[in-house]
């Protein structure tokens, strides 16, 4: 009997996740290389394997820069998943149609800088190779891959529309504020029998209020595995009592397993991490709450308001979990982080 496997690879400031389906095919959800070389080369990771999809959860380089070689070189990619396709085409179109210096062209060039060259290369590969695209949005029906239901719980269509409309309006009004790209971050639930995996990328707390409602409306079993959203940041979790959070859709008995990517000293937020530790068994790829291996302040300098910046120490180079249809979760690689404690 096949199982559903999810591998989380240490990826520096970013994230790399692969989902292996019961028959052995694989999907990639975001990818970023590790400066420590703990993660295998992305092409080696999927060499000789059937690839079901490549997914960019939202347009931030720390989630997508290493998808580019896959999109450019893998021999067969059935689908590319994303929450938005209009913005890269919009930028490209403005730059192509406005051939003379103008505020519009300057704005388009600035947008290109903000979005990063990686998006130009990424979407360029999708277009050049004519890879079929699948829009991720909460109102669209689930789809089935090898007996596994894939549900998109977010973003809502209204969030996507607001995001794109803001960019269009900014062309004529520079003072328009553009929404945080994390507001259109995909929230995916993979259902395999009684096992559910929730990958929340960098979704914000306001997105989770809607996502939890979609989760319950679809009558999904409580999640046995959670990728902690936005590196455990405070803006992804509502700390106020009785407010909806992603922990509301996680199993209590047995405790869900939570996997945390935190690439710098500022993540995870102490209070969010405390809640995670109370409600789940946490496996960290990296964690800024763990004391650094090297002394970052050997001279003991005391500067009012200053914060010593350091990369988050590595806890696990890889965390691999296998889910059975009955709801059991087996740990294949990685250890839970009992040594990682919130610091005052």
C-alpha positions as a Markdown table, in Angstrom:
| # | Residue | x | y | z |
|---|---|---|---|---|
| 1 | Unk | 0.0 | 0.0 | 0.0 |
| 2 | Unk | 1.4 | 3.4 | -1.0 |
| 3 | Unk | 2.0 | 6.3 | 1.4 |
| 4 | Unk | 2.2 | 10.0 | 1.2 |
| 5 | Unk | 5.6 | 11.4 | 1.9 |
| 6 | Unk | 6.6 | 15.0 | 2.5 |
| 7 | Unk | 10.3 | 16.1 | 2.6 |
| 8 | Unk | 11.4 | 19.5 | 3.9 |
| 9 | Unk | 14.9 | 20.6 | 3.1 |
| 10 | Unk | 17.0 | 23.2 | 4.9 |
| 11 | Unk | 17.2 | 26.1 | 2.4 |
| 12 | Unk | 18.9 | 29.0 | 4.1 |
| 13 | Unk | 16.5 | 31.9 | 4.3 |
| 14 | Unk | 14.0 | 30.1 | 2.1 |
| 15 | Unk | 12.0 | 26.8 | 1.7 |
| 16 | Unk | 12.1 | 23.7 | -0.3 |
| 17 | Unk | 9.3 | 21.0 | 0.0 |
| 18 | Unk | 8.7 | 17.9 | -2.1 |
| 19 | Unk | 5.6 | 15.8 | -1.9 |
| 20 | Unk | 5.9 | 12.2 | -3.0 |
| 21 | Unk | 2.6 | 10.6 | -4.0 |
| 22 | Unk | 1.7 | 6.9 | -3.3 |
| 23 | Unk | 2.9 | 5.6 | -6.7 |
| 24 | Unk | 6.2 | 7.5 | -6.5 |
| 25 | Unk | 5.5 | 10.6 | -8.5 |
| 26 | Unk | 6.6 | 13.9 | -7.0 |
| 27 | Unk | 5.4 | 17.5 | -6.7 |
| 28 | Unk | 7.6 | 20.5 | -5.8 |
| 29 | Unk | 6.2 | 23.2 | -3.5 |
| 30 | Unk | 8.6 | 26.2 | -3.6 |
| 31 | Unk | 12.4 | 25.8 | -3.7 |
| 32 | Unk | 15.4 | 27.8 | -2.5 |
| 33 | Unk | 19.0 | 26.6 | -2.3 |
| 34 | Unk | 20.9 | 26.2 | 0.9 |
| 35 | Unk | 24.2 | 28.1 | 1.3 |
| 36 | Unk | 25.3 | 25.3 | 3.6 |
| 37 | Unk | 24.8 | 22.7 | 0.8 |
| 38 | Unk | 22.7 | 20.5 | 3.0 |
| 39 | Unk | 20.1 | 20.2 | 0.3 |
| 40 | Unk | 20.9 | 18.2 | -2.8 |
| 41 | Unk | 20.9 | 20.0 | -6.1 |
| 42 | Unk | 17.3 | 20.6 | -7.1 |
| 43 | Unk | 17.7 | 18.7 | -10.4 |
| 44 | Unk | 19.3 | 15.7 | -8.6 |
| 45 | Unk | 16.4 | 15.7 | -6.2 |
| 46 | Unk | 13.9 | 14.9 | -8.9 |
| 47 | Unk | 16.2 | 13.2 | -11.5 |
| 48 | Unk | 14.4 | 10.2 | -13.1 |
| 49 | Unk | 11.2 | 10.8 | -11.2 |
| 50 | Unk | 7.7 | 11.5 | -12.6 |
| 51 | Unk | 7.0 | 15.2 | -11.8 |
| 52 | Unk | 3.3 | 16.0 | -11.2 |
| 53 | Unk | 3.6 | 19.7 | -10.7 |
| 54 | Unk | 5.9 | 22.7 | -9.8 |
| 55 | Unk | 4.3 | 25.1 | -7.4 |
| 56 | Unk | 5.3 | 28.7 | -6.6 |
| 57 | Unk | 3.1 | 29.6 | -3.6 |
| 58 | Unk | 3.7 | 33.4 | -3.9 |
| 59 | Unk | 6.1 | 35.7 | -5.7 |
| 60 | Unk | 9.0 | 35.9 | -3.3 |
| 61 | Unk | 12.5 | 34.8 | -4.3 |
| 62 | Unk | 13.1 | 32.9 | -1.1 |
| 63 | Unk | 10.3 | 30.5 | -2.2 |
| 64 | Unk | 10.9 | 30.3 | -5.9 |
| 65 | Unk | 14.4 | 31.1 | -7.1 |
| 66 | Unk | 15.4 | 27.4 | -7.4 |
| 67 | Unk | 12.3 | 26.5 | -9.3 |
| 68 | Unk | 13.9 | 28.1 | -12.4 |
| 69 | Unk | 16.3 | 25.3 | -13.3 |
| 70 | Unk | 13.4 | 22.8 | -12.9 |
| 71 | Unk | 11.2 | 24.8 | -15.2 |
| 72 | Unk | 14.0 | 25.3 | -17.7 |
| 73 | Unk | 15.4 | 21.8 | -17.7 |
| 74 | Unk | 13.1 | 19.0 | -16.4 |
| 75 | Unk | 12.0 | 17.0 | -19.5 |
| 76 | Unk | 8.3 | 16.9 | -18.6 |
| 77 | Unk | 6.3 | 19.3 | -16.4 |
| 78 | Unk | 2.6 | 18.6 | -16.6 |
| 79 | Unk | 1.6 | 21.8 | -14.7 |
| 80 | Unk | 2.9 | 24.9 | -13.1 |
| 81 | Unk | 0.9 | 26.1 | -10.1 |
| 82 | Unk | 0.7 | 29.7 | -8.9 |
| 83 | Unk | -1.7 | 32.1 | -7.2 |
| 84 | Unk | -1.2 | 34.8 | -9.8 |
| 85 | Unk | -0.1 | 35.1 | -13.4 |
| 86 | Unk | -1.2 | 38.6 | -14.4 |
| 87 | Unk | 1.6 | 40.7 | -12.7 |
| 88 | Unk | 4.6 | 39.4 | -14.6 |
| 89 | Unk | 2.7 | 39.7 | -17.9 |
| 90 | Unk | 1.5 | 43.2 | -16.9 |
| 91 | Unk | 5.1 | 44.3 | -16.2 |
| 92 | Unk | 6.4 | 42.8 | -19.4 |
| 93 | Unk | 3.5 | 44.4 | -21.4 |
| 94 | Unk | 4.1 | 47.8 | -20.0 |
| 95 | Unk | 7.8 | 47.7 | -20.8 |
| 96 | Unk | 7.1 | 46.5 | -24.4 |
| 97 | Unk | 4.3 | 48.9 | -25.2 |
| 98 | Unk | 5.8 | 52.1 | -23.7 |
| 99 | Unk | 9.0 | 52.6 | -25.8 |
| 100 | Unk | 9.9 | 56.1 | -24.6 |
| 101 | Unk | 10.9 | 57.4 | -21.2 |
| 102 | Unk | 7.9 | 58.1 | -19.0 |
| 103 | Unk | 6.7 | 57.7 | -15.5 |
| 104 | Unk | 4.8 | 54.6 | -16.5 |
| 105 | Unk | 7.9 | 53.0 | -17.9 |
| 106 | Unk | 9.9 | 54.0 | -14.8 |
| 107 | Unk | 7.3 | 52.5 | -12.6 |
| 108 | Unk | 7.4 | 49.2 | -14.6 |
| 109 | Unk | 11.2 | 49.1 | -14.2 |
| 110 | Unk | 10.9 | 49.7 | -10.5 |
| 111 | Unk | 8.3 | 46.9 | -10.3 |
| 112 | Unk | 10.8 | 44.6 | -12.0 |
| 113 | Unk | 13.4 | 45.4 | -9.4 |
| 114 | Unk | 10.9 | 44.9 | -6.6 |
| 115 | Unk | 9.8 | 41.5 | -7.9 |
| 116 | Unk | 13.3 | 40.4 | -8.7 |
| 117 | Unk | 14.8 | 39.0 | -11.8 |
| 118 | Unk | 13.9 | 35.5 | -10.7 |
| 119 | Unk | 10.2 | 36.1 | -11.7 |
| 120 | Unk | 11.2 | 37.2 | -15.2 |
| 121 | Unk | 13.2 | 34.0 | -15.6 |
| 122 | Unk | 10.6 | 31.8 | -13.9 |
| 123 | Unk | 7.6 | 32.9 | -15.9 |
| 124 | Unk | 9.8 | 33.2 | -19.0 |
| 125 | Unk | 10.5 | 29.5 | -18.8 |
| 126 | Unk | 6.8 | 28.6 | -18.2 |
| 127 | Unk | 5.8 | 30.7 | -21.3 |
| 128 | Unk | 8.7 | 29.6 | -23.5 |
| 129 | Unk | 8.1 | 25.9 | -22.8 |
| 130 | Unk | 4.3 | 26.2 | -22.9 |
| 131 | Unk | 3.9 | 24.6 | -19.6 |
| 132 | Unk | 0.2 | 24.3 | -18.7 |
| 133 | Unk | -0.7 | 26.6 | -15.8 |
| 134 | Unk | -3.1 | 26.0 | -12.9 |
| 135 | Unk | -4.4 | 29.0 | -10.9 |
| 136 | Unk | -4.6 | 28.4 | -7.2 |
| 137 | Unk | -7.6 | 29.9 | -5.5 |
| 138 | Unk | -10.0 | 28.9 | -2.7 |
| 139 | Unk | -13.2 | 28.8 | -4.7 |
| 140 | Unk | -11.8 | 26.2 | -7.3 |
| 141 | Unk | -12.6 | 22.5 | -6.9 |
| 142 | Unk | -10.1 | 20.1 | -5.5 |
| 143 | Unk | -8.1 | 17.9 | -7.9 |
| 144 | Unk | -6.9 | 14.4 | -7.4 |
| 145 | Unk | -3.3 | 13.2 | -8.0 |
| 146 | Unk | -2.7 | 9.4 | -7.5 |
| 147 | Unk | -5.6 | 9.1 | -5.0 |
| 148 | Unk | -4.6 | 12.2 | -3.0 |
| 149 | Unk | -7.0 | 15.1 | -2.9 |
| 150 | Unk | -5.4 | 18.5 | -3.3 |
| 151 | Unk | -7.5 | 21.4 | -1.8 |
| 152 | Unk | -6.6 | 25.0 | -2.2 |
| 153 | Unk | -7.8 | 26.9 | 0.9 |
| 154 | Unk | -6.4 | 30.3 | 0.0 |
| 155 | Unk | -6.1 | 32.9 | -1.3 |
| 156 | Unk | -9.7 | 34.0 | -1.9 |
| 157 | Unk | -10.5 | 35.6 | -5.3 |
| 158 | Unk | -11.1 | 38.9 | -3.6 |
| 159 | Unk | -7.5 | 39.0 | -2.3 |
| 160 | Unk | -6.1 | 38.2 | -5.7 |
| 161 | Unk | -8.3 | 40.9 | -7.4 |
| 162 | Unk | -7.3 | 43.5 | -4.8 |
| 163 | Unk | -3.7 | 42.7 | -5.3 |
| 164 | Unk | -3.7 | 43.0 | -9.0 |
| 165 | Unk | -6.0 | 46.1 | -9.0 |
| 166 | Unk | -3.6 | 47.9 | -6.7 |
| 167 | Unk | -0.8 | 47.5 | -9.2 |
| 168 | Unk | -2.9 | 48.8 | -12.0 |
| 169 | Unk | -4.0 | 51.8 | -10.0 |
| 170 | Unk | -0.5 | 52.6 | -9.0 |
| 171 | Unk | 0.3 | 53.4 | -12.6 |
| 172 | Unk | -1.7 | 56.5 | -12.4 |
| 173 | Unk | -1.4 | 57.2 | -8.6 |
| 174 | Unk | 2.0 | 56.6 | -7.1 |
| 175 | Unk | 0.6 | 56.9 | -3.6 |
| 176 | Unk | -1.5 | 53.8 | -3.8 |
| 177 | Unk | -0.2 | 51.2 | -1.4 |
| 178 | Unk | 0.5 | 47.8 | -2.9 |
| 179 | Unk | -0.6 | 44.8 | -0.8 |
| 180 | Unk | 1.9 | 42.4 | 0.8 |
| 181 | Unk | 2.6 | 39.5 | -1.6 |
| 182 | Unk | 2.2 | 37.2 | 1.3 |
| 183 | Unk | -1.6 | 38.1 | 1.2 |
| 184 | Unk | -1.8 | 35.9 | -2.0 |
| 185 | Unk | 0.2 | 33.0 | -0.6 |
| 186 | Unk | -1.3 | 29.6 | -1.5 |
| 187 | Unk | -2.6 | 27.5 | 1.4 |
| 188 | Unk | -2.7 | 23.9 | 0.2 |
| 189 | Unk | -4.2 | 20.8 | 2.0 |
| 190 | Unk | -3.3 | 17.3 | 0.8 |
| 191 | Unk | -5.8 | 14.7 | 1.9 |
| 192 | Unk | -4.8 | 11.0 | 1.8 |
| 193 | Unk | -7.4 | 8.9 | 3.5 |
| 194 | Unk | -7.6 | 10.2 | 7.1 |
| 195 | Unk | -4.2 | 12.0 | 6.8 |
| 196 | Unk | -4.1 | 15.7 | 5.9 |
| 197 | Unk | -1.0 | 17.8 | 5.3 |
| 198 | Unk | -1.4 | 21.6 | 5.4 |
| 199 | Unk | 1.3 | 23.7 | 3.6 |
| 200 | Unk | 0.6 | 27.4 | 4.4 |
| 201 | Unk | 3.6 | 29.0 | 2.8 |
| 202 | Unk | 3.7 | 32.6 | 4.0 |
| 203 | Unk | -0.1 | 33.2 | 4.4 |
| 204 | Unk | -1.0 | 36.0 | 6.8 |
| 205 | Unk | -3.3 | 35.7 | 9.8 |
| 206 | Unk | -6.2 | 37.4 | 8.0 |
| 207 | Unk | -5.9 | 34.7 | 5.2 |
| 208 | Unk | -6.2 | 32.0 | 7.8 |
| 209 | Unk | -9.6 | 33.2 | 9.0 |
| 210 | Unk | -11.0 | 32.4 | 5.6 |
| 211 | Unk | -8.8 | 29.3 | 5.0 |
| 212 | Unk | -10.0 | 27.6 | 8.3 |
| 213 | Unk | -13.6 | 28.2 | 7.2 |
| 214 | Unk | -12.9 | 26.6 | 3.8 |
| 215 | Unk | -11.2 | 23.7 | 5.6 |
| 216 | Unk | -14.2 | 23.0 | 7.8 |
| 217 | Unk | -16.7 | 23.5 | 5.0 |
| 218 | Unk | -14.9 | 20.7 | 3.0 |
| 219 | Unk | -15.2 | 18.5 | 6.1 |
| 220 | Unk | -11.5 | 17.6 | 6.0 |
| 221 | Unk | -10.0 | 15.6 | 8.9 |
| 222 | Unk | -7.8 | 17.5 | 11.3 |
| 223 | Unk | -4.3 | 18.0 | 9.9 |
| 224 | Unk | -1.6 | 15.6 | 11.1 |
| 225 | Unk | 1.2 | 17.7 | 9.5 |
| 226 | Unk | 1.6 | 21.4 | 9.2 |
| 227 | Unk | 4.3 | 23.6 | 7.6 |
| 228 | Unk | 4.3 | 26.5 | 10.0 |
| 229 | Unk | 3.4 | 29.6 | 7.9 |
| 230 | Unk | 5.8 | 32.5 | 7.3 |
| 231 | Unk | 8.7 | 31.2 | 9.3 |
| 232 | Unk | 6.7 | 31.4 | 12.5 |
| 233 | Unk | 6.2 | 35.2 | 12.1 |
| 234 | Unk | 3.8 | 37.1 | 14.3 |
| 235 | Unk | 1.8 | 38.5 | 11.3 |
| 236 | Unk | 0.8 | 35.0 | 10.4 |
| 237 | Unk | -0.8 | 34.1 | 13.8 |
| 238 | Unk | -3.5 | 35.8 | 15.7 |
| 239 | Unk | -2.4 | 35.7 | 19.3 |
| 240 | Unk | -5.6 | 37.2 | 20.7 |
| 241 | Unk | -7.8 | 34.8 | 22.6 |
| 242 | Unk | -10.6 | 33.0 | 20.7 |
| 243 | Unk | -9.3 | 34.2 | 17.3 |
| 244 | Unk | -9.0 | 31.8 | 14.4 |
| 245 | Unk | -5.5 | 30.5 | 13.7 |
| 246 | Unk | -4.0 | 27.7 | 11.7 |
| 247 | Unk | -3.7 | 25.6 | 14.8 |
| 248 | Unk | -7.5 | 25.3 | 14.9 |
| 249 | Unk | -7.3 | 22.8 | 12.0 |
| 250 | Unk | -4.5 | 20.7 | 13.5 |
| 251 | Unk | -5.0 | 17.4 | 15.3 |
| 252 | Unk | -4.8 | 17.5 | 19.1 |
| 253 | Unk | -4.8 | 13.8 | 19.8 |
| 254 | Unk | -2.4 | 12.8 | 18.5 |
| 255 | Unk | -0.5 | 16.0 | 18.4 |
| 256 | Unk | 0.1 | 17.3 | 14.8 |
| 257 | Unk | 3.7 | 17.6 | 13.7 |
| 258 | Unk | 4.7 | 21.1 | 12.7 |
| 259 | Unk | 7.7 | 21.8 | 10.5 |
| 260 | Unk | 9.4 | 25.2 | 10.8 |
| 261 | Unk | 11.7 | 27.0 | 8.4 |
| 262 | Unk | 13.3 | 30.1 | 10.1 |
| 263 | Unk | 16.3 | 31.5 | 8.3 |
| 264 | Unk | 17.3 | 34.3 | 10.6 |
| 265 | Unk | 17.6 | 35.5 | 14.1 |
| 266 | Unk | 14.2 | 37.3 | 14.1 |
| 267 | Unk | 12.2 | 34.1 | 13.4 |
| 268 | Unk | 10.2 | 32.5 | 14.8 |
| 269 | Unk | 8.4 | 35.0 | 17.0 |
| 270 | Unk | 8.7 | 34.0 | 20.6 |
| 271 | Unk | 5.0 | 34.0 | 21.4 |
| 272 | Unk | 4.0 | 32.2 | 18.2 |
| 273 | Unk | 6.7 | 29.6 | 18.8 |
| 274 | Unk | 5.4 | 29.0 | 22.4 |
| 275 | Unk | 1.9 | 28.3 | 21.0 |
| 276 | Unk | 3.4 | 26.0 | 18.4 |
| 277 | Unk | 5.3 | 24.1 | 21.1 |
| 278 | Unk | 2.1 | 23.8 | 23.2 |
| 279 | Unk | -0.1 | 22.5 | 20.5 |
| 280 | Unk | 2.2 | 20.5 | 18.1 |
| 281 | Unk | 5.4 | 18.5 | 18.0 |
| 282 | Unk | 7.8 | 20.9 | 16.3 |
| 283 | Unk | 10.6 | 19.9 | 13.9 |
| 284 | Unk | 12.9 | 22.8 | 12.9 |
| 285 | Unk | 15.0 | 23.0 | 9.8 |
| 286 | Unk | 16.5 | 26.2 | 11.3 |
| 287 | Unk | 15.5 | 28.2 | 14.3 |
| 288 | Unk | 16.5 | 31.7 | 15.5 |
| 289 | Unk | 15.4 | 30.8 | 19.0 |
| 290 | Unk | 18.1 | 28.2 | 19.3 |
| 291 | Unk | 21.4 | 29.7 | 20.7 |
| 292 | Unk | 23.9 | 30.2 | 17.9 |
| 293 | Unk | 26.8 | 27.9 | 17.6 |
| 294 | Unk | 29.3 | 30.8 | 17.4 |
| 295 | Unk | 29.5 | 33.8 | 19.7 |
| 296 | Unk | 27.9 | 36.8 | 17.7 |
| 297 | Unk | 29.0 | 39.4 | 20.3 |
| 298 | Unk | 32.5 | 38.4 | 21.6 |
| 299 | Unk | 33.3 | 42.0 | 22.7 |
| 300 | Unk | 30.0 | 42.2 | 24.7 |
| 301 | Unk | 29.1 | 45.5 | 23.2 |
| 302 | Unk | 25.9 | 47.0 | 24.6 |
| 303 | Unk | 24.2 | 49.4 | 22.2 |
| 304 | Unk | 20.8 | 50.7 | 23.2 |
| 305 | Unk | 18.1 | 49.4 | 20.8 |
| 306 | Unk | 20.6 | 47.4 | 18.8 |
| 307 | Unk | 20.1 | 43.7 | 17.9 |
| 308 | Unk | 22.8 | 41.4 | 17.0 |
| 309 | Unk | 21.9 | 39.9 | 13.7 |
| 310 | Unk | 22.9 | 36.3 | 12.9 |
| 311 | Unk | 21.6 | 33.5 | 10.8 |
| 312 | Unk | 19.4 | 30.9 | 12.4 |
| 313 | Unk | 21.4 | 27.8 | 13.4 |
| 314 | Unk | 20.6 | 24.6 | 11.6 |
| 315 | Unk | 18.5 | 22.1 | 13.6 |
| 316 | Unk | 17.8 | 19.5 | 10.9 |
| 317 | Unk | 19.2 | 19.4 | 7.3 |
| 318 | Unk | 16.1 | 17.5 | 6.3 |
| 319 | Unk | 12.8 | 16.5 | 7.9 |
| 320 | Unk | 11.0 | 13.7 | 6.2 |
| 321 | Unk | 7.5 | 12.5 | 7.2 |
| 322 | Unk | 5.4 | 9.7 | 5.8 |
| 323 | Unk | 1.6 | 9.6 | 6.2 |
| 324 | Unk | -0.6 | 6.5 | 6.0 |
| 325 | Unk | -4.2 | 6.5 | 4.9 |
| 326 | Unk | -5.3 | 5.6 | 8.4 |
| 327 | Unk | -3.8 | 8.9 | 9.8 |
| 328 | Unk | -0.5 | 7.6 | 11.2 |
| 329 | Unk | 2.6 | 9.7 | 10.7 |
| 330 | Unk | 6.0 | 8.1 | 10.6 |
| 331 | Unk | 9.2 | 10.1 | 11.0 |
| 332 | Unk | 11.8 | 9.0 | 8.4 |
| 333 | Unk | 14.4 | 11.8 | 9.0 |
| 334 | Unk | 14.8 | 14.6 | 11.5 |
| 335 | Unk | 14.3 | 15.0 | 15.2 |
| 336 | Unk | 11.9 | 17.2 | 17.1 |
| 337 | Unk | 13.5 | 20.3 | 18.6 |
| 338 | Unk | 13.4 | 20.0 | 22.3 |
| 339 | Unk | 16.6 | 22.1 | 22.5 |
| 340 | Unk | 15.1 | 25.0 | 20.8 |
| 341 | Unk | 13.5 | 27.2 | 23.5 |
| 342 | Unk | 11.8 | 30.6 | 23.3 |
| 343 | Unk | 14.3 | 33.3 | 24.6 |
| 344 | Unk | 13.3 | 36.4 | 26.5 |
